[in-house]
Amino acid sequence: MNNFFVRSVEVSYKNSKFNRLFFGGIHILDYGKSIKSFIRISPPKLNLEHPFFYLKVNRDTPDTLVCLQHWIDVVAEYNSDFIIICDNKQLELNILEKIHFNSNNVRFISSYSRPFKKIVKRQKIARRWLKAANAHLTVFLHAQKYAVKKYWNIDADDSLILQPKSKVCHLLQQAEKYAEENSCDGLAFDFWVTKCKGRHWSLGIVYFRNTSQILKLLNDSLIDWKDYTNFTSVHNIDWVLTSLKDKNLLKLCSFYVENLYFIHFGRFLGDMRNSYLACWKEGYMSYPIWNIFKDKRGRHKIPEIDDLLKFECNVTEESCLDFAMEYLVGWKRDRI
C-alpha cells in the first residue's frame, strides 16, 4: 500500500521484522510473525527499571537518521525504554523504514500544544521557538503523567557523541551518578554554557530527575527578559529554564567529558556558531573547523568556565576519530 491514507511500513528490529499499519496517518496495528497488537487500547507500559529516554526529532535530513540510529543503539545498550517525539509524519515513516531497532516496542508521540498555551504566552516565547518549546514541555508533561522519575531528554536529530555505544552509556551513567548524589534537578551536556561564558543553561542532552514541579514553576515564575538582553535576543524555553536556575528554583548543572569530540549537526560552514564539531581538552572547548580558518577573534578555542563539571571517562582523541571514521564513513582509519 503506497498511498498515504492507508500505508503499511516494514520495520526492522534485531534479526526480525514487523509491519506497522497506518490509516489516515494514525498508527492502527502492528503485525508480523510474532506480533499482532492493536494500539490505543490501554495506556503505554513503560519500562522504568533504568532511566527512560525521550528522543526528540524534527529535522528531516540524512543527518537525522545518522544521529538517531546511534541514540537508538545507546538506548538498547542501556537496556532502557524510549519514546520518539516527532511532529512530522513523513519523517516518522522514514525513521520506521530506515532505522534498525532493538525490539518491536517502537513508540512515537507528537508534541502537545494546547496544555502549554498559557506558559508560552506568559513567558513570551518567540514564534520561531514555539515548536521546540512545545516538544520540551511535552517531555515534562508526559514524564509527570506516567510517573517517569529519571530520564534523558535528548535532541536526537542533530547530536552525535563520537564514541561507541558502550562508552556513551558509561559517560551518561557518570552524569546520572553525579546528579543523584548531588540532588541536581537537571544535568546538561555542554551545548552552550561554555560558549555563553556560563550565562546560558541549555537543553540538548539532559538528565532530569523528579521534575513534577517544573511545569508549575514555568507557569508561576516569569522570566524578565531585560535581565538577559546583554546575552541573547533568542526568546526560547532554554533561557526560561536558565532564569529558574538563576533564581535558585531549580538546581541545573552542566558537564563535559575530557578529550571528547562531539558534533552538533546543521549547516556547518553556513552557520558555524550553531552547528559545529567540538572537543573539550586541557581547559578549553575548541572547534577544529573554526581553527582551520585561523579565526583571529579566538572563537575557535574558548576557556571552560569554573563551575562546569568535568568527567573523566578514559576517552581519547584517537578513539573519537576512530569512531567517527568508522561510523560516519564506513572505513577504519588504518585504511587511509
Secondary structure by P-SEA (a helix, b strand, c coil): ccccccbbbbbbccccbbbbbbccccccccccccbbbbccccccccccccbbbbbbbccccaaaaaaaaaaaaaaaaacbbbbbbbccaaaaaaaaacccccccbbbbbcccccccaaaaaaacccccaaaaaaaaaaaaaaaaaacccbbbbcccccccccccaaaaaaaaaaaaaaaaaacccbbbccccccccccccccccbbbbccccaaaaaaacccccccccccccccccaaaaaaaaaaacccbbbbbbbccbbbbbcccccccccccbbbbbcccccccaaaaaacccccccbbbbcccbbbbbccccaaaaaaaaaaaacccccccc
